[in-house]
Amino acid sequence: MQSISPLDVALPGVALKTAVLGALALVMIFILVVFVESVVLQLIGWGNLRESLRGAFWMNLASTAAGFLLLVAVNRLAVFGLILSWACSVLIEGLVLRRFWRQKKPSHWYAALSANLVSYLLLIVPAYLFRG
């Protein structure tokens, strides 16, 4: 007769709790990045609060989806991977801004470059440096 250890019973619950907390952390980081980048978009005159929030949301949704593919490269390539991730974010987000907001906006590339520079310096690089 095989005995059941406490780990056999608790491990699925711990794994589920860890997955839920990890997903919640990713959602919170996404919201924080959207907020920071929308503030940058407003400061450079890209749009009002509503336009900037909408632009920041869509451009980050696109770059986040692509970013999951780069996650392995970022970890393996260290700082170069972080720079590669930033460059890809600027490219993707600039294309999203250009595609959806063609009218009378400042350069979409300047907006994507500025927003990502600030969010990476304030959020991503410190998180990368202090990861466990």
Helices and strands as residue ranges (DSSP letters): H 6-43, H 49-100, H 108-119, I 120-124, H 125-129
